Amino acid sequence: MSRAFWESPRHAEFRTRVREILRNAILPHADRWEAQGHVDPEAWKTLAAQGLLSHGHHGEAFLESAILLEELGRTGYAGVRAGVGVHAYMATSYLDLFGTPAQREAYLEPARRGERLAALAITEADAGSDLSRLRTRARPREGGGLLVDGEKLYVANGSQASFFVTLVRTRDQKAAPRALTGVSLLLIDADSPGVRRTGQRMLGWRSADVCEVVFDNVAVPEDRVLGRRDHALMHIVQGLDFERLAAGLLAVGGVAHCLELLEEHIRRRRVKDTPLYGHQAVRHAFAELTADHDLVSQYGRHAAWLHSRGELDSRTATVLKLKATELAVRAAHVCLQFHGAQGCLDESTAARLYRDASAGTIAAGASELLRDLI
Ligand SMILES: Cc1cc2nc3c(=O)[nH]c(=O)nc-3n(C[C@H](O)[C@H](O)[C@H](O)COP(=O)(O)OP(=O)(O)OC[C@H]3O[C@@H](n4cnc5c(N)ncnc54)[C@H](O)[C@@H]3O)c2cc1C
């Protein structure tokens, strides 16, 4: 696959180094993490020590992040990549953009050092694609601060997180009950009294530690409001573009891994005295996916470059997320098909890629919603 026009020899060296670090830090443990449902707590410190949890969220530094996100995807473990992506990018980007100096010191810096794990708690039972149905509320607490009540679902890094970047209602919605106004982002410490979390076993992304998180009368100090109180809608819109950019780049890497597995298999597996690769139907299916991957990955690198210049628009982020995650589903299906029954074994890599790909077209915005946005 050709490289991006902005990839310098320094970027190429960075890619090689990151691939090596991820190979050593993740691959020997990832099957065990899948089985236990979360990444080992010590792994966050290992990744941080290698500088992998503190690459830039914006500016030219983001180009290194784009490489890191692709390479995370390329490990082939979508659960791990989701956990790291949420921690190092999707949740912490709100702190980077809107955090006060004190919030950055208390939350962002320890997160970069791998000492405090971040999670993003937005979705609820009735508020997924339609966030205007958000019910979790924060009301004023006697003596100062806020009291939070509500239930969040599908929170990646949920059981291990030390804090949640949480979307709540802070104002009544009498005037416009179906609008996402009067909402705020709160930093809620996971060890606060009244926080309960329960693992949700998912079809895929098994090491992403997906949880239900209940806030039952949780006291939150006033200084934990992240960004503008009552006006978090504009933060969320910006955050979702960034989330979709990151999700798209992770998926691009995931497809690369899937195609590597598929190519190795169709060269090795023989049917009717020839490797599968010798059959035109198989070769063409592989070529089609490879061509689409070339297109989507270049689009992803273009989107990353736009973001590095502060010019990423919603449409580009949305198109990337849609196309990359849908390509991942197609690639995983073809990969499974050409593995035959071996791919249907629960423990096979092809089966894991197939399970994982299906979550990609739902998390961070379902494909149908994205088409509406486009
Ligand atoms: C593995 C995984 C990890 C996740 N991690 C997190 C996390 O860390 N934090 C967090 O807050 N959330 C997380 N989510 C939740 C995710 O953001 C939501 O699942 C997503 O926003 C969709 O919401 P929903 O599941 O409630 O689906 P719904 O909103 O109920 O939609 C159901 C389906 O309806 C269809 N649909 C939706 N909108 C339209 C439309 N406009 N037109 C036509 N059809 C439509 C789509 O097919 C969609 O899948 C995660 C989800 C998954 C699967």
The ligand as a Gaussian input file, in Angstrom:
#p B3LYP/6-31G(d) Opt

LIG

0 1
 C      -18.621000      -2.470000      21.349000
 C      -19.234000      -1.148000      21.672000
 C      -18.527000      -0.235000      22.465000
 C      -19.117000       0.987000      22.796000
 N      -18.430000       1.844000      23.626000
 C      -19.045000       2.973000      24.073000
 C      -18.410000       3.816000      25.034000
 O      -17.248000       3.597000      25.434000
 N      -19.098000       4.880000      25.510000
 C      -20.357000       5.177000      25.097000
 O      -20.928000       6.159000      25.567000
 N      -20.993000       4.403000      24.163000
 C      -20.372000       3.308000      23.661000
 N      -21.003000       2.501000      22.737000
 C      -22.372000       2.808000      22.342000
 C      -22.512000       3.321000      20.923000
 O      -22.039000       4.622000      20.785000
 C      -23.986000       3.149000      20.544000
 O      -24.216000       1.765000      20.467000
 C      -24.360000       3.826000      19.239000
 O      -24.349000       5.217000      19.393000
 C      -25.727000       3.368000      18.736000
 O      -26.681000       3.511000      19.730000
 P      -27.621000       2.267000      20.140000
 O      -26.754000       1.076000      20.329000
 O      -28.468000       2.683000      21.255000
 O      -28.488000       1.984000      18.859000
 P      -29.899000       2.673000      18.488000
 O      -29.761000       4.137000      18.580000
 O      -30.975000       1.987000      19.252000
 O      -30.016000       2.252000      16.970000
 C      -30.242000       0.876000      16.620000
 C      -29.995000       0.735000      15.150000
 O      -30.945000       1.532000      14.457000
 C      -30.384000       1.954000      13.237000
 N      -30.452000       3.417000      13.130000
 C      -29.987000       4.347000      13.999000
 N      -30.176000       5.584000      13.525000
 C      -30.789000       5.444000      12.325000
 C      -31.231000       6.338000      11.323000
 N      -31.074000       7.670000      11.465000
 N      -31.802000       5.816000      10.203000
 C      -31.953000       4.484000      10.036000
 N      -31.534000       3.590000      10.952000
 C      -30.968000       4.055000      12.081000
 C      -28.928000       1.490000      13.216000
 O      -28.828000       0.293000      12.468000
 C      -28.638000       1.230000      14.670000
 O      -27.618000       0.262000      14.866000
 C      -20.415000       1.300000      22.329000
 C      -21.084000       0.400000      21.488000
 C      -20.507000      -0.795000      21.158000
 C      -21.255000      -1.748000      20.259000

